[in-house]
Amino acid sequence: MTSGEDGWPDAIEEVKVHDTRQAVVKDIADNVTHTQPDPTPFDEEDLRYLSILELLQMLKEGRSAVLSLSDKVTSHVVNAIGFFVRDRSYRIIYADPLGSQSTFLQEGRNVAGVSAEHYGEHAWSVSHHELVRVLDSAFTLRPKMESDSGKEA
């Protein structure tokens, strides 16, 4: 089966190789090793720190961000609303849907060893060093631009 001018096949079928000197029929795939380049040249921890930097930039611009967190046993979502600096560490301020009395990132409530602190009456704060251990993803909605007409395309 061929297609196109160059005669390349549209489908590749499994081919068996049988050497009459061997009793076992082998697949060609048994003799081929596949090597794939690492899809990302970054270390996983480096990517987490880059995510923290991106989060800080969003917060600096006045946008809030939804954070997906996991300690590899339990998952949780919080809303990051700001940050401040204390003792050479960024402290990310967030609101937790669990309320102001408990949070997933409270000491003893996660296996990652993160210890969030109360921030004001209704929020929490966590250091960027601790957040990097549990941050899976962060996203924010793009603010509406003046040029947006509000009409769907």
Residue frames as a rotation matrix with the C-alpha (Angstrom) as fourth column:
MET 1
0.581 0.814 0.000 0.00
0.814 -0.581 0.000 0.00
0.000 0.000 -1.000 0.00
THR 2
-0.613 -0.782 -0.109 1.49
0.776 -0.622 0.104 3.29
-0.149 -0.020 0.989 -1.03
SER 3
0.631 0.771 -0.082 0.27
0.736 -0.629 -0.252 6.84
-0.246 0.099 -0.964 -1.12
GLY 4
0.643 -0.359 -0.677 1.58
-0.229 -0.933 0.277 10.06
-0.731 -0.023 -0.682 -2.62
GLU 5
0.836 -0.350 -0.423 4.19
-0.475 -0.072 -0.877 10.59
0.277 0.934 -0.227 -5.26
ASP 6
-0.088 -0.979 0.186 7.13
-0.963 0.036 -0.268 9.43
0.255 -0.203 -0.945 -3.17
GLY 7
0.121 0.194 -0.974 5.61
-0.301 0.942 0.150 6.01
0.946 0.275 0.172 -2.57
TRP 8
-0.826 -0.362 0.433 5.75
-0.504 0.127 -0.854 6.05
0.254 -0.923 -0.288 1.25
PRO 9
-0.570 0.647 -0.506 3.43
0.526 0.761 0.380 3.48
0.631 -0.049 -0.774 2.85
ASP 10
-0.049 0.617 0.785 0.34
-0.516 -0.689 0.509 4.76
0.855 -0.380 0.352 4.67
ALA 11
0.809 0.303 0.504 0.59
-0.587 0.372 0.719 1.95
0.031 -0.877 0.479 7.22
ILE 12
-0.337 -0.917 -0.214 3.43
-0.800 0.399 -0.449 -0.07
0.497 0.020 -0.867 8.64
GLU 13
0.754 0.602 -0.262 2.75
-0.420 0.750 0.511 -3.66
0.504 -0.276 0.818 9.48
GLU 14
0.427 -0.567 0.704 4.53
-0.699 0.287 0.655 -5.75
-0.573 -0.772 -0.274 12.11
VAL 15
0.454 -0.380 -0.806 7.22
-0.654 0.472 -0.591 -7.84
0.605 0.796 -0.034 10.50
LYS 16
0.836 -0.192 0.515 8.52
-0.272 0.670 0.690 -11.14
-0.478 -0.717 0.508 11.84
VAL 17
0.123 -0.870 -0.477 12.08
-0.944 0.045 -0.326 -12.32
0.305 0.491 -0.816 11.35
HIS 18
0.867 0.136 0.480 12.79
-0.308 0.903 0.301 -16.00
-0.392 -0.408 0.824 11.25
ASP 19
-0.093 -0.945 -0.313 16.32
-0.994 0.106 -0.023 -17.29
0.055 0.309 -0.950 11.13
THR 20
0.599 0.389 -0.700 16.23
-0.477 0.876 0.079 -20.92
0.644 0.287 0.710 10.09
ARG 21
-0.356 -0.794 -0.492 19.09
0.075 0.501 -0.862 -21.60
0.931 -0.344 -0.119 12.50
GLN 22
-0.932 0.092 0.350 16.94
-0.362 -0.249 -0.898 -20.44
0.004 -0.964 0.266 15.46
ALA 23
-0.703 0.699 -0.135 13.83
0.685 0.715 0.139 -22.16
0.194 0.005 -0.981 16.68
VAL 24
-0.066 0.689 -0.722 12.17
0.732 -0.458 -0.504 -18.94
-0.678 -0.562 -0.474 17.93
VAL 25
0.034 0.186 0.982 10.61
0.837 -0.543 0.074 -16.35
0.546 0.819 -0.174 15.63
LYS 26
-0.425 -0.267 -0.865 11.54
0.758 -0.628 -0.178 -12.82
-0.496 -0.731 0.469 16.76
ASP 27
0.788 0.610 0.082 9.90
0.586 -0.703 -0.402 -9.47
-0.187 0.365 -0.912 16.16
ILE 28
0.115 -0.731 0.673 12.06
0.617 -0.478 -0.625 -6.81
0.779 0.487 0.396 14.54
ALA 29
0.581 0.191 0.791 11.18
-0.354 -0.817 0.456 -4.61
0.733 -0.545 -0.407 17.50
ASP 30
0.956 -0.257 -0.138 13.12
0.259 0.526 0.811 -7.03
-0.136 -0.811 0.569 19.74
ASN 31
0.172 -0.961 0.215 16.34
0.981 0.188 0.053 -6.00
-0.091 0.202 0.975 17.97
VAL 32
-0.082 -0.127 0.989 15.70
0.442 -0.893 -0.078 -2.24
0.893 0.431 0.130 17.87
THR 33
-0.271 -0.005 -0.962 16.39
0.932 -0.249 -0.262 0.06
-0.239 -0.968 0.072 20.77
HIS 34
0.373 0.486 0.790 14.54
0.608 -0.771 0.188 3.35
0.701 0.410 -0.584 20.93
THR 35
-0.464 -0.482 -0.743 16.17
0.857 -0.455 -0.241 6.35
-0.222 -0.749 0.624 22.50
GLN 36
0.486 0.635 0.601 14.20
0.680 -0.706 0.196 9.52
0.549 0.313 -0.775 22.98
PRO 37
-0.600 -0.681 0.418 15.77
0.269 -0.665 -0.697 12.77
0.753 -0.306 0.583 24.04
ASP 38
-0.565 0.374 -0.736 14.69
0.757 -0.121 -0.643 14.14
-0.330 -0.919 -0.215 27.39
PRO 39
0.175 0.715 0.677 11.64
0.906 -0.386 0.174 16.28
0.386 0.583 -0.715 26.56
THR 40
0.934 0.108 0.341 12.80
-0.009 -0.946 0.324 19.01
0.357 -0.306 -0.882 28.91
PRO 41
0.069 -0.993 -0.100 16.38
0.313 0.117 -0.943 20.03
0.947 0.034 0.318 29.62
PHE 42
-0.158 -0.081 0.984 15.37
-0.718 -0.675 -0.171 21.35
0.678 -0.733 0.048 33.04
ASP 43
-0.923 -0.103 -0.370 15.41
0.206 0.681 -0.703 19.63
0.324 -0.725 -0.607 36.36
GLU 44
-0.039 0.988 -0.146 11.92
0.709 0.131 0.693 19.17
0.704 -0.077 -0.706 37.87
GLU 45
0.130 0.031 -0.991 12.87
0.912 -0.396 0.107 21.31
-0.390 -0.918 -0.080 40.86
ASP 46
-0.867 -0.459 -0.197 14.08
0.320 -0.813 0.485 24.09
-0.383 0.358 0.852 38.52
LEU 47
-0.632 0.699 0.334 10.70
0.321 -0.156 0.934 24.05
0.705 0.698 -0.126 36.77
ARG 48
0.245 0.718 -0.652 8.94
0.929 0.018 0.369 24.38
0.277 -0.696 -0.663 40.12
TYR 49
-0.251 -0.406 -0.879 11.04
0.659 -0.737 0.152 27.44
-0.710 -0.541 0.452 41.00
LEU 50
-0.980 -0.035 0.196 10.28
0.180 -0.574 0.798 28.93
0.085 0.818 0.569 37.58
SER 51
-0.155 0.988 -0.008 6.58
0.659 0.109 0.745 28.39
0.736 0.110 -0.668 38.35
ILE 52
0.193 0.157 -0.969 7.05
0.925 -0.359 0.126 30.30
-0.328 -0.920 -0.214 41.62
LEU 53
-0.754 -0.529 -0.389 8.70
0.354 -0.827 0.437 33.18
-0.553 0.192 0.811 39.74
GLU 54
-0.767 0.550 0.330 5.81
0.258 -0.207 0.944 33.27
0.587 0.809 0.018 37.29
LEU 55
0.160 0.830 -0.535 3.35
0.897 0.104 0.429 33.23
0.412 -0.548 -0.728 40.20
LEU 56
-0.153 -0.293 -0.944 5.14
0.751 -0.655 0.082 36.14
-0.642 -0.696 0.320 41.87
GLN 57
-0.980 -0.190 0.060 4.99
0.176 -0.684 0.708 38.10
-0.093 0.704 0.704 38.61
MET 58
-0.339 0.931 0.135 1.22
0.533 0.071 0.843 37.49
0.776 0.358 -0.520 38.34
LEU 59
0.309 0.453 -0.836 0.72
0.951 -0.136 0.277 38.63
0.012 -0.881 -0.473 41.92
LYS 60
-0.563 -0.603 -0.565 2.94
0.571 -0.778 0.261 41.69
-0.597 -0.176 0.783 41.38
GLU 61
-0.925 0.259 0.279 0.67
0.129 -0.477 0.870 42.68
0.358 0.840 0.407 38.47
GLY 62
-0.675 0.676 0.295 -2.29
-0.700 -0.462 -0.545 42.58
-0.232 -0.574 0.785 40.85
ARG 63
0.035 0.676 -0.736 -3.78
-0.702 0.541 0.464 39.36
0.712 0.500 0.493 39.52
SER 64
0.167 0.046 0.985 -4.84
-0.815 0.568 0.112 36.50
-0.554 -0.822 0.133 41.76
ALA 65
-0.371 -0.352 -0.859 -3.96
-0.787 0.610 0.090 32.94
0.492 0.710 -0.504 40.83
VAL 66
0.780 0.579 0.235 -5.51
-0.625 0.708 0.329 29.55
0.024 -0.403 0.915 41.41
LEU 67
-0.341 -0.940 0.016 -2.91
-0.929 0.334 -0.160 27.14
0.145 -0.069 -0.987 42.81
SER 68
0.760 0.438 -0.479 -3.23
-0.384 0.899 0.213 23.40
0.524 0.022 0.851 42.42
LEU 69
-0.088 -0.785 0.613 -1.36
-0.986 -0.020 -0.167 21.77
0.144 -0.619 -0.772 45.30
SER 70
0.811 0.317 -0.492 -0.41
-0.246 0.947 0.206 18.20
0.531 -0.046 0.846 46.10
ASP 71
0.178 -0.752 0.635 1.73
-0.946 0.048 0.321 16.49
-0.272 -0.658 -0.702 48.70
LYS 72
-0.590 -0.336 -0.734 1.64
-0.677 0.701 0.223 13.32
0.440 0.629 -0.641 46.50
VAL 73
-0.901 0.417 -0.117 -1.06
0.418 0.766 -0.487 11.86
-0.113 -0.488 -0.865 48.79
THR 74
0.130 0.947 -0.293 -3.76
0.791 -0.277 -0.546 14.54
-0.598 -0.161 -0.785 48.83
SER 75
-0.628 -0.253 0.736 -4.60
0.690 -0.618 0.376 17.36
0.360 0.745 0.562 46.43
HIS 76
0.129 0.633 -0.763 -6.09
0.788 -0.532 -0.309 20.76
-0.602 -0.561 -0.568 47.16
VAL 77
-0.142 -0.105 0.984 -6.75
0.787 -0.615 0.048 24.11
0.601 0.781 0.170 45.47
VAL 78
0.063 0.121 -0.991 -6.27
0.769 -0.638 -0.029 27.60
-0.636 -0.760 -0.133 46.95
ASN 79
0.713 0.207 0.670 -6.43
0.607 -0.661 -0.441 31.17
0.352 0.721 -0.597 45.66
ALA 80
-0.283 -0.876 -0.391 -3.16
0.940 -0.335 0.070 33.15
-0.192 -0.347 0.918 45.85
ILE 81
0.705 0.682 0.197 -3.90
0.700 -0.713 -0.038 36.84
0.114 0.164 -0.980 46.40
GLY 82
0.831 -0.457 0.318 -0.56
-0.420 -0.890 -0.179 38.51
0.365 0.015 -0.931 47.16
PHE 83
0.455 -0.734 -0.505 2.91
0.749 0.622 -0.230 38.22
0.482 -0.274 0.832 48.64
PHE 84
0.877 -0.349 0.330 5.40
-0.454 -0.826 0.334 39.92
0.156 -0.443 -0.883 50.93
VAL 85
0.195 -0.898 -0.394 9.08
0.016 0.404 -0.914 39.43
0.981 0.172 0.093 51.79
ARG 86
0.786 -0.047 0.616 10.29
-0.616 -0.138 0.776 38.24
0.048 -0.989 -0.138 55.19
ASP 87
0.333 -0.737 0.588 13.74
-0.449 0.424 0.787 36.93
-0.829 -0.526 -0.189 56.12
ARG 88
-0.581 -0.647 -0.495 15.03
-0.698 0.083 0.711 36.50
-0.419 0.758 -0.500 52.55
SER 89
-0.829 0.397 0.394 11.91
0.483 0.864 0.143 34.56
-0.284 0.309 -0.908 51.62
TYR 90
-0.696 0.718 0.018 8.81
-0.531 -0.532 0.660 35.42
0.484 0.449 0.751 49.62
ARG 91
-0.801 0.567 0.194 5.64
0.167 0.522 -0.836 34.63
-0.575 -0.637 -0.513 51.55
ILE 92
-0.815 0.578 0.038 2.68
-0.009 -0.078 0.997 33.92
0.579 0.812 0.068 49.28
ILE 93
-0.723 0.662 0.196 -0.67
-0.441 -0.223 -0.869 35.02
-0.532 -0.715 0.454 50.74
TYR 94
-0.814 0.464 -0.350 -3.63
-0.107 0.472 0.875 32.83
0.571 0.750 -0.335 49.88
ALA 95
-0.185 0.849 0.496 -7.25
-0.966 -0.064 -0.250 32.18
-0.180 -0.525 0.832 50.73
ASP 96
-0.986 -0.149 -0.075 -8.26
-0.156 0.983 0.098 28.58
0.059 0.108 -0.992 51.36
PRO 97
-0.260 0.956 -0.137 -11.76
-0.490 -0.008 0.872 27.29
0.832 0.294 0.470 50.61
LEU 98
-0.228 0.143 -0.963 -11.51
0.683 0.729 -0.054 25.33
0.694 -0.670 -0.264 53.89
GLY 99
0.813 0.568 0.128 -11.84
0.350 -0.653 0.672 28.71
0.465 -0.502 -0.730 55.61
SER 100
0.324 -0.682 0.656 -9.76
-0.513 -0.709 -0.484 30.76
0.795 -0.180 -0.579 57.99
GLN 101
0.599 -0.041 0.800 -9.52
-0.774 0.226 0.591 28.13
-0.205 -0.973 0.103 60.74
SER 102
0.240 -0.569 0.787 -7.71
0.073 0.818 0.570 25.38
-0.968 -0.079 0.237 58.82
THR 103
0.512 -0.163 -0.843 -5.76
-0.843 -0.283 -0.457 24.87
-0.164 0.945 -0.283 55.63
PHE 104
0.976 -0.174 -0.132 -4.24
0.107 0.908 -0.405 21.98
0.190 0.381 0.905 53.72
LEU 105
0.249 -0.958 0.143 -0.81
0.182 -0.098 -0.978 23.62
0.951 0.269 0.150 54.14
GLN 106
0.590 0.006 0.807 -1.07
-0.743 -0.387 0.546 23.87
0.316 -0.922 -0.224 57.92
GLU 107
-0.535 -0.842 0.074 1.58
-0.784 0.462 -0.415 22.00
0.315 -0.280 -0.907 59.91
GLY 108
-0.765 0.144 0.628 0.54
-0.275 0.808 -0.521 18.38
-0.582 -0.571 -0.579 60.37
ARG 109
0.296 0.954 0.053 -2.12
-0.272 0.137 -0.953 18.44
-0.916 0.267 0.300 57.63
ASN 110
0.842 -0.114 -0.528 0.18
-0.510 0.152 -0.847 17.49
0.177 0.982 0.069 54.74
VAL 111
0.823 -0.542 0.170 2.98
0.420 0.782 0.461 14.97
-0.383 -0.308 0.871 54.32
ALA 112
0.486 -0.654 0.580 5.24
0.540 -0.298 -0.788 17.49
0.687 0.696 0.208 52.56
GLY 113
-0.105 -0.543 -0.833 6.11
0.991 -0.123 -0.045 19.15
-0.078 -0.831 0.551 55.88
VAL 114
-0.485 0.011 0.874 4.70
0.344 -0.917 0.203 22.55
0.804 0.399 0.441 54.85
SER 115
-0.297 0.335 -0.894 3.74
0.931 -0.107 -0.350 24.90
-0.213 -0.936 -0.280 57.71
ALA 116
-0.219 0.324 0.920 1.52
0.468 -0.792 0.391 27.77
0.856 0.517 0.022 56.60
GLU 117
-0.802 -0.048 -0.596 0.83
0.563 -0.397 -0.725 30.64
-0.202 -0.917 0.345 58.99
HIS 118
0.353 0.928 -0.116 -2.25
0.872 -0.371 -0.318 32.77
-0.338 0.012 -0.941 59.55
TYR 119
-0.841 -0.476 0.257 -2.15
0.535 -0.799 0.275 36.05
0.074 0.369 0.927 57.68
GLY 120
-0.713 0.632 0.306 -4.68
-0.601 -0.774 0.198 38.51
0.362 -0.042 0.931 58.97
GLU 121
-0.308 0.705 0.639 -8.13
-0.760 0.223 -0.611 37.28
-0.573 -0.674 0.467 59.89
HIS 122
0.626 0.755 0.196 -9.10
-0.424 0.540 -0.727 35.31
-0.655 0.372 0.658 56.78
ALA 123
0.758 -0.390 -0.523 -5.94
-0.483 0.203 -0.852 34.36
0.438 0.898 -0.034 54.90
TRP 124
0.790 -0.582 0.191 -2.78
0.315 0.653 0.689 32.28
-0.526 -0.484 0.699 55.17
SER 125
0.601 -0.667 -0.440 0.84
-0.797 -0.458 -0.394 32.71
0.062 0.588 -0.806 54.07
VAL 126
0.817 -0.418 0.398 3.45
0.320 0.902 0.290 30.17
-0.481 -0.110 0.870 53.04
SER 127
0.070 -0.874 -0.481 7.10
-0.423 -0.463 0.779 30.62
-0.904 0.149 -0.402 52.07
HIS 128
0.537 0.082 -0.839 8.08
-0.843 0.095 -0.530 30.10
0.036 0.992 0.120 48.47
HIS 129
-0.591 -0.800 -0.103 10.56
-0.780 0.599 -0.181 27.46
0.206 -0.027 -0.978 49.68
GLU 130
-0.651 0.431 0.625 7.71
-0.154 0.731 -0.665 25.41
-0.744 -0.529 -0.409 51.14
LEU 131
0.363 0.865 -0.346 5.27
-0.529 -0.115 -0.841 26.14
-0.767 0.488 0.416 48.32
VAL 132
-0.083 -0.471 -0.878 7.71
-0.989 0.149 0.014 24.73
0.124 0.870 -0.478 45.76
ARG 133
-0.900 -0.287 0.327 7.32
-0.365 0.908 -0.205 21.31
-0.239 -0.304 -0.922 47.46
VAL 134
-0.458 0.815 0.356 3.57
0.385 0.543 -0.746 21.13
-0.801 -0.205 -0.562 46.83
LEU 135
0.005 0.477 -0.879 2.84
-0.584 -0.712 -0.390 23.34
-0.812 0.515 0.275 43.80
ASP 136
-0.116 0.045 0.992 1.54
0.628 0.777 0.038 21.38
-0.769 0.628 -0.118 40.83
SER 137
-0.415 0.003 0.910 0.29
0.831 -0.406 0.380 24.30
0.371 0.914 0.166 38.76
ALA 138
-0.368 0.316 -0.874 -0.80
0.402 -0.794 -0.456 27.92
-0.839 -0.519 0.165 38.92
PHE 139
-0.566 0.189 0.802 -3.09
0.774 -0.215 0.596 29.75
0.285 0.958 -0.025 36.56
THR 140
-0.512 0.416 -0.752 -4.89
0.196 -0.796 -0.573 33.04
-0.836 -0.441 0.326 36.32
LEU 141
0.384 0.675 0.629 -7.50
0.862 -0.019 -0.506 34.46
-0.330 0.737 -0.590 34.03
ARG 142
-0.648 -0.586 0.486 -6.34
0.739 -0.639 0.215 37.13
0.184 0.499 0.847 31.62
PRO 143
-0.383 0.529 -0.757 -7.76
0.321 -0.692 -0.647 40.51
-0.866 -0.491 0.095 32.61
LYS 144
0.455 0.637 0.622 -10.24
0.831 -0.052 -0.555 41.93
-0.321 0.769 -0.553 30.10
MET 145
-0.684 -0.729 -0.010 -8.51
0.640 -0.607 0.471 44.34
-0.349 0.316 0.882 27.76
GLU 146
-0.240 0.582 -0.777 -10.11
-0.190 -0.813 -0.550 47.61
-0.952 0.016 0.305 26.64
SER 147
-0.630 -0.080 -0.772 -9.81
-0.765 -0.106 0.635 46.42
-0.133 0.991 0.006 23.05
ASP 148
-0.925 0.356 0.130 -11.97
0.358 0.934 -0.006 43.34
-0.123 0.041 -0.992 23.81
SER 149
-0.690 0.718 0.087 -15.41
-0.487 -0.550 0.679 43.89
0.535 0.427 0.729 22.34
GLY 150
-0.536 0.491 0.687 -17.03
-0.602 0.348 -0.719 41.20
-0.592 -0.799 0.109 24.44
LYS 151
0.542 0.711 -0.448 -18.34
-0.820 0.329 -0.469 39.53
-0.186 0.621 0.761 21.31
GLU 152
0.212 -0.431 0.877 -17.51
-0.015 0.896 0.444 35.96
-0.977 -0.108 0.183 20.54
ALA 153
-0.461 -0.480 -0.747 -15.63
-0.754 -0.232 0.615 35.29
-0.468 0.846 -0.255 17.33
